[in-house]
């Protein structure tokens, strides 16, 4: 009987070992978007394949940054230059464009967390961002401006004049970085509207931003106590950032941008929102 008991214990131990092996195998299987390191040699689906399978590209955007991304005052629908460009790009790839809104400083973090595929919100490809993301070709060319109150008490006439001044900027924008490089002290805000409020209340002396956005703001609010005190040369202003390793998706988007530039679609969208073509150099 003792021997029978021993055999039974060995059988239980063997079955337990098999169960552990199955458990480990299950835990080690790759999830969507991650590489498969199994001996079968299979690889996970690529970024483009995932987008095609989902039938959509999820674009993160502010929804409060006219004329690029904002809500129509009559219909409350999300619209704007970036929204229309993103929609056209998705259509070229053969999928739908889906938009998720959030504060500017949360957008790229959402891409990191795989909540969104990319950001359509005038994202500039800075060296710091290039180290973390794969960028498409530009779809907007613009210029930067320094904005002051109309009386311009600090006599700002160039970007170099912001040294030692207080600049109202969002936390992770390229304008924040430019302001710091020029020696300004940062007053952090959530969007351009808050930056204007900081200027008008005296909490900030200047704000650096995209010239097209500021012109649109002045068009909508001509009585606002702000003006453009200085501007830079026209340069690439916006590209779409994707997580590293999204090579085939970036290529597909680049092909779409090239086609939309060639057939005049981006020119039409640009002229609709800006009055002239800022989609190309």
C-alpha positions in Angstrom: 0.0 0.0 0.0 2.9 2.3 0.8 4.3 1.7 -2.7 0.9 2.5 -4.3 0.8 5.7 -2.3 4.3 6.7 -3.6 3.3 6.1 -7.2 0.2 8.2 -6.6 2.3 11.1 -5.3 4.7 10.9 -8.2 1.7 11.0 -10.6 0.3 14.1 -8.9 3.7 15.8 -9.0 4.1 15.1 -12.7 0.6 16.5 -13.4 1.4 19.6 -11.4 4.6 20.1 -13.4 2.6 19.9 -16.6 0.1 22.4 -15.3 2.9 24.9 -14.4 4.4 24.5 -17.9 1.0 25.3 -19.5 0.6 28.3 -17.1 4.0 29.7 -18.0 3.3 29.3 -21.7 0.1 31.2 -21.4 1.7 34.1 -19.5 4.5 34.3 -22.1 2.2 34.7 -25.1 2.4 38.1 -26.8 -0.4 40.6 -26.7 -1.6 42.8 -29.6 1.1 45.2 -30.7 3.9 43.3 -29.1 6.5 41.0 -30.7 6.1 37.2 -30.4 9.3 35.6 -29.2 8.1 32.0 -29.5 10.1 29.3 -31.3 7.6 29.3 -34.1 9.3 32.4 -35.6 6.0 34.2 -36.0 6.0 38.0 -35.5 3.1 40.2 -34.2 1.0 42.2 -36.6 2.6 45.5 -37.8 1.3 48.9 -36.9 -0.3 49.3 -40.3 -1.9 45.9 -40.0 -3.3 46.7 -36.6 -4.8 49.9 -38.0 -6.3 48.1 -41.0 -7.7 45.4 -38.7 -9.3 47.9 -36.4 -10.6 49.9 -39.4 -9.5 53.2 -37.9 -6.7 55.5 -36.8 -7.2 57.2 -33.4 -6.0 60.8 -33.5 -5.6 62.6 -30.2 -6.3 66.4 -30.4 -7.2 69.3 -28.2 -10.5 70.4 -29.6 -9.8 73.9 -28.3 -7.1 75.1 -30.6 -8.7 77.0 -33.5 -8.3 76.9 -36.4 -6.6 73.5 -36.2 -8.9 71.6 -33.8 -12.0 73.1 -32.3 -15.8 72.7 -32.0 -18.1 74.5 -34.5 -20.1 77.2 -32.6 -23.3 76.2 -34.4 -23.1 72.4 -34.6 -20.6 71.8 -31.7 -19.0 69.2 -34.1 -15.2 68.8 -33.9 -13.6 70.5 -36.9 -10.5 72.4 -38.0 -7.6 72.1 -40.3 -5.9 69.2 -38.5 -9.2 67.4 -38.1 -9.9 67.6 -41.9 -6.3 66.7 -42.8 -6.4 63.7 -40.5 -9.7 62.5 -41.9 -8.4 62.8 -45.5 -5.2 60.8 -44.5 -7.3 58.0 -42.9 -9.5 57.8 -46.0 -6.5 57.4 -48.2 -5.3 54.5 -46.1 -8.7 53.0 -46.3 -9.8 53.4 -42.6 -11.8 55.8 -40.6 -10.5 58.7 -38.5 -11.5 58.6 -34.9 -10.7 61.6 -32.6 -10.1 61.7 -28.8 -9.8 65.0 -27.1 -7.6 66.1 -24.2 -5.3 68.8 -22.9 -2.2 69.4 -25.0 0.2 68.0 -22.3 -1.7 64.7 -22.2 -1.8 64.0 -25.9 1.7 62.4 -26.5 1.4 60.6 -23.1 -1.7 59.0 -24.5 0.3 57.8 -27.5 2.9 56.3 -25.1 0.1 54.5 -23.3 -1.3 53.2 -26.6 -4.6 55.0 -26.0 -4.1 56.8 -29.4 -2.2 56.0 -32.6 -1.0 59.5 -33.1 -1.6 63.2 -32.4 -3.2 65.7 -34.9 -2.6 68.9 -33.1 0.3 70.8 -34.8 3.0 68.7 -33.3 6.5 69.8 -34.2 9.3 67.2 -34.7 11.8 68.5 -32.2 15.1 66.6 -31.6 13.8 65.5 -28.2 10.6 64.1 -29.7 12.4 62.5 -32.6 14.3 60.4 -30.1 11.0 59.0 -28.9 8.7 58.9 -31.9 8.7 58.2 -35.6 7.4 61.3 -37.5 5.7 61.6 -40.8 6.6 64.3 -43.4 5.2 67.8 -42.6 1.6 68.6 -43.5 1.8 72.3 -42.3 4.4 75.0 -42.8 4.0 78.1 -40.6 5.9 80.6 -38.6 6.2 81.4 -34.9 5.1 84.7 -33.2 5.7 86.5 -30.0 2.4 87.9 -28.7 2.1 90.8 -26.2 -0.6 93.1 -25.0 -1.3 96.0 -27.5 0.7 98.5 -25.5 3.7 96.1 -25.5 5.2 97.6 -22.3 8.4 95.6 -22.6 9.0 96.9 -26.2 9.3 93.4 -27.6 10.3 93.4 -31.3 12.1 90.0 -31.7 12.3 86.5 -30.2 15.5 87.5 -28.5 13.7 90.2 -26.5 11.8 87.7 -24.4 14.9 87.1 -22.3 14.1 87.7 -18.7 10.4 88.0 -19.4 7.5 85.8 -18.2 6.1 83.7 -21.1 2.8 81.9 -20.8 3.2 78.5 -22.4 1.7 74.9 -22.2 4.0 72.5 -20.4 5.2 70.3 -23.2 4.9 72.5 -26.3 7.8 73.4 -28.6 7.0 77.1 -27.8 7.7 76.4 -24.2 11.1 75.0 -25.2 11.8 78.0 -27.5 10.8 80.5 -24.8 13.2 78.8 -22.3 16.0 78.7 -24.9 15.5 82.4 -25.3 15.8 83.0 -21.6 12.2 83.5 -20.6 10.6 82.4 -17.3 7.7 80.1 -17.9 4.2 80.7 -16.6 2.4 77.4 -17.4 -1.1 77.4 -18.9 -3.3 74.7 -20.5 -4.0 76.4 -23.8 -3.7 79.6 -25.8 -6.9 81.1 -24.3 -5.3 80.8 -20.9 -2.1 82.3 -22.3 -4.1 85.4 -23.5 -5.7 85.7 -20.0 -2.3 85.6 -18.4 -1.1 88.4 -20.6 -4.2 90.5 -20.0 -4.0 90.0 -16.2 -0.3 90.8 -16.1 0.8 87.4 -15.0 2.8 87.0 -18.2 4.6 89.5 -20.5 4.5 87.4 -23.7 3.4 84.2 -25.2 5.0 82.3 -28.1 2.8 80.4 -30.4 1.9 79.4 -34.0 1.3 82.5 -36.1 -1.7 80.9 -37.9 -3.4 80.1 -34.5 -2.9 83.7 -33.3 -4.2 85.2 -36.6 -7.3 83.1 -36.2 -7.8 84.1 -32.6 -7.5 87.8 -33.6 -10.0 87.2 -36.4 -12.5 85.7 -34.0 -11.8 88.3 -31.2 -10.6 91.5 -32.9 -11.1 93.5 -29.7 -8.7 91.3 -27.7 -6.0 93.3 -26.0 -3.1 91.4 -27.8 -1.0 91.8 -30.8 1.8 90.1 -32.7 5.0 91.8 -31.7 7.5 89.6 -33.7 7.5 86.6 -36.0 9.9 84.0 -37.3 10.6 82.7 -40.8 8.2 80.1 -42.3 9.3 76.6 -41.4 7.9 73.0 -41.1 5.3 73.3 -38.3 3.4 70.1 -38.0 4.0 66.4 -38.5 2.2 63.2 -37.1 4.1 61.3 -34.4 3.9 57.5 -34.0 5.4 55.1 -31.6 8.8 53.8 -32.6 8.6 50.8 -34.8 5.6 52.0 -36.8 7.6 52.1 -40.0 5.0 50.7 -42.4 2.2 52.9 -40.9 4.4 56.0 -41.2 5.2 55.1 -44.8 1.4 54.7 -45.6 0.7 58.1 -44.0 3.6 59.7 -45.9 2.2 58.3 -49.1 -1.2 59.7 -48.3 0.2 63.1 -47.5 2.2 63.2 -50.7 -0.9 62.3 -52.7 -3.1 64.8 -50.9 -0.5 67.5 -51.6 -0.2 66.5 -55.2 -3.9 66.4 -56.0 -4.6 69.7 -54.2 -6.7 68.4 -51.3 -4.4 69.9 -48.6 -4.2 73.2 -50.5 -8.0 73.4 -50.5 -8.2 72.6 -46.8 -5.5 75.1 -46.0 -7.2 77.9 -48.0 -10.5 77.1 -46.3 -9.0 77.8 -42.8 -6.2 80.2 -43.5 -7.0 82.0 -46.8 -3.8 80.7 -48.4 -1.8 77.5 -48.8 0.3 76.6 -45.7 0.4 72.9 -46.5 3.6 73.1 -48.5 6.8 75.0 -48.5 
